[in-house]
Amino acid sequence: MTGVKINHFRIHKILLLALGVWPLQQSNFTRFQFIFLSSILTAHVIFQCTVFISQKCTTDLIIKVLSSVVFFTMFMIKYYMFYVNINGMKDLLERLLHVCNELKDENEIAIINKYGCYGVRYTISLLVAFCSISLVIFALFWPDVLNIILSINESRSHHLIIMTEYFIDQQKYFYFIFLHTIAALIIGATAMVAIGTMFITYLQLVCGMFKIASYRIKRAMSNNILQNMNQLKYIFIYKGLICAVNIHRQAMNLSTVLMFNIETMMLCLTISAVLSVSFNLFRVNLSELFQVMSFKENVEELLLPFLFTCSPILYMFLANYNGQIVTNYNEHIFITVYNVKWYIAPLCIQKMVLFLLQRSSKNFNLNVGGLFNGSLENFATLIKASVSYFTVIYSTQG
């Protein structure tokens, strides 16, 4: 697929090629990339869990380890499940780009490019946020990085704020462990941002298709067309409404098939995100906030759980917000049908419009596994669930 519309995915192409999971370009080398990088990420999660083997399990230890394990599990789910569904994603991208490249009307091309640019802006904004968070995390490790750069020979006790157990001398091999942690963070966060923003851009282009459907209805039922009807105008209206219904059905189909391909991923990610928020909220509970902030050296003990809390919340918000946008754009099509002057059209045209209005009685939502729909209401429900689980965990400490 070489159409100009692929430019909307150019940033995703660079990032996903680096991860070995760009759907439109798979080879033996990219498969090796995926195996190598995913092994680094998986190994880090395993070595976090092995802490339970080497240390006595207490409630505080379990919460501290699980708060980071669940967060890194989100990275693994996104990375692995996207790779498992890579052929389906390739087919969806090709179908989407084919629809975009079939557009001939200049106004329709402008609409799809506009929504593609929205997707690019989302991508750039989240990349900037990702880089900012990376700088904050890097600042937490700065003393150890500075120690490496300056080659300080004096003995010094090191510790990582993410607990791991490699069954080796942690002090002697600290910098190898440190490098593994940083690599796992970069790989996982890049996968999360790149794959997530690709889905957002995809849905933005689908919203552009819904907008084109509304545009085609308005153009077909404009006042100039409805006045002084003749045979040519009949044909124009029929074709206009048929084209509007066609691209509307394509948009719904592309959305439905996308959710079918990724519903297992989204369900697992949602569960992991809720648990991550709950566990990390426990680590940043208000009763210890001022105590932690009063010691400069312990700020890192608050900052990382805070980032591990905010990131899943941001993920859940964006996922549900984009689901809400798709629902709103679908509803806007039927608002457009209501607002055009269909009542002054000939009876045969009114019958066609009636079929469009009947379709509006059925809501269209991005459904995940038949359990919940992508919407702002669902986002509020997930946040309530996270806080409820946090409350349960916190009450057991009393």
C-alpha positions, -999 to +999 in steps of 0.1 A: +000+000+000+017+031-012-010+058-011-004+092+005-027+083+034+000+060+049+018+093+059-005+094+088+012+063+102+048+073+094+057+079+131+041+046+140+060+028+112+094+040+126+086+030+162+070-003+153+098-012+129+122-007+157+101-031+178+098-056+149+060-054+148+051-031+119+022-050+103+030-040+067+066-051+068+074-085+083+106-105+077+129-130+094+148-100+108+118-083+123+108-117+139+142-119+155+138-083+167+105-092+184+119-124+200+150-105+213+132-075+226+103-094+241+127-117+259+143-087+276+109-075+287+097-109+299+129-117+317+126-084+337+090-093+348+102-128+358+131-114+379+107-091+397+085-121+407+115-141+419+118-117+448+091-138+465+115-167+465+144-150+480+126-128+506+100-134+533+066-126+519+049-098+538+019-076+528+041-046+521+065-067+500+037-083+480+021-049+473+055-033+464+064-061+440+030-065+424+026-027+419+055-028+394+049-064+381+013-055+370+025-023+354+051-041+333+026-068+326+006-042+307+036-037+285+039-074+278+002-078+270+003-049+245+034-061+229+027-098+227-010-097+218-004-071+190+022-094+175-002-124+178-028-104+158-004-088+134-019-104+103-053-092+113-039-057+118-022-058+084-055-067+067-073-039+086-047-013+078-047-022+041-085-020+040-085+013+058-059+028+035-077+014+004-109+032+014-090+064+020-072+062-013-104+055-032-117+090-023-119+113-053-139+143-040-115+171-029-136+179+002-137+143+012-099+140+008-096+171+029-118+156+056-099+123+058-065+142+059-079+165+087-087+135+109-054+118+100-037+149+112-056+147+145-042+112+149-007+125+142-012+152+169-023+126+194+009+106+186+032+136+189+016+147+222+018+113+238+054+109+226+063+142+242+046+130+274+065+097+272+098+115+268+090+138+298+082+108+320+114+091+308+134+122+318+118+120+353+126+083+357+161+090+344+165+117+370+157+091+397+186+070+384+209+100+378+232+094+408+240+059+396+244+071+360+268+098+372+287+072+391+293+053+359+303+083+339+328+096+364+341+061+371+341+066+408+361+038+424+350+042+460+326+015+472+290+025+473+258+007+482+234+007+452+197+000+451+170+000+424+136+014+432+121-015+412+127-047+432+143-076+414+161-109+423+187-123+398+202-147+423+236-131+419+256-104+438+233-074+433+261-049+442+287-065+420+265-067+389+244-037+397+250-019+364+240-049+344+208-051+364+203-014+360+208-016+322+182-045+320+157-024+339+161+006+317+160-015+286+127-032+297+112+002+305+121+017+271+109-014+252+076-017+271+068+021+271+077+024+234+054-005+225+026+009+247+028+044+231+034+032+195+007+006+194-018+027+214-013+058+192-017+036+161-051+025+173-060+061+180-049+073+145-069+043+130-100+054+149-095+090+140-095+080+103-127+059+109-143+091+125-133+109+092-152+082+073-183+089+095-179+126+088-177+119+051-210+100+053-226+131+069-210+152+042-224+130+014-259+131+030-258+169+032-246+172-004-272+148-017-301+165+001-291+201-003-317+227-010-306+233-046-310+196-054-344+192-037-359+222-057-372+216-092-367+179-092-359+161-124-346+126-134-309+136-132-315+150-096-333+118-086-302+098-098-278+122-080-297+119-047-299+081-050-262+077-057-254+102-029-274+084-003-260+050-014-224+063-012-231+077+022-246+044+035-217+025+019-189+045+036-209+044+069-211+006+068-174+004+059-166+026+089-187+005+113-172-027+099-136-015+103-144-005+139-161-038+147-134-059+132-107-039+150-124-045+183-129-082+175-092-085+168-080-067+200-108-075+224-088-100+244-059-075+245-081-047+257-098-069+283-065-080+298-051-045+296-081-031+314-078-056+342-041-049+345-046-012+345-072-013+372-049-035+394-019-012+387-039+018+398-051+001+429-017-013+440+002+019+433-025+041+450-018+020+481+019+030+478+010+066+475-016+068+502-021+102+517-013+091+552+024+087+542+025+115+516+039+142+539+062+118+556+078+107+524+080+142+510+098+154+541+128+133+532+145+143+500+162+110+495+129+092+497+111+112+470+118+084+445+097+061+467+067+083+460+074+094+425+076+061+407+044+047+421+028+080+412+039+076+376+027+040+377-007+052+388-011+081+364+000+062+333-028+035+335-053+062+343-042+081+312-044+049+291-079+041+303-091+076+297-077+078+261-091+043+252-126+052+265-125+088+252-118+075+216-145+049+220-169+077+230-158+098+200-166+070+176-201+066+191-207+104+189-197+106+152-220+077+144-248+095+161-240+127+143-248+110+110-284+105+121-286+141+134-276+151+099-304+130+085-329+146+108-317+181+100-318+179+062-350+190+045-360+154+037-397+163+042-398+184+010-383+156-011-404+132-032-420+103-015-396+077-029-367+097-014-385+101+019-388+063+021-350+059+017-344+085+044-368+066+066-346+035+065-316+057+076-336+071+105-347+036+116-310+026+119-305+054+144-326+035+170-296+010+173-266+024+192-232+017+178-204+013+204-169-001+205-176-032+227-149-052+245-157-089+248-194-081+254-185-068+289-183-031+284-184-003+258-157+023+252-172+055+267-165+081+293-191+065+315-171+033+314-139+052+323-156+065+354-167+030+363-131+017+360-118+045+382-144+037+408-134+000+406-097+009+411-105+031+441-127+004+456-100-022+453-075+003+468-099+008+497-102-030+503-064-034+503-059-004+526-085-016+550-066-049+555-037-029+568-058-015+596 
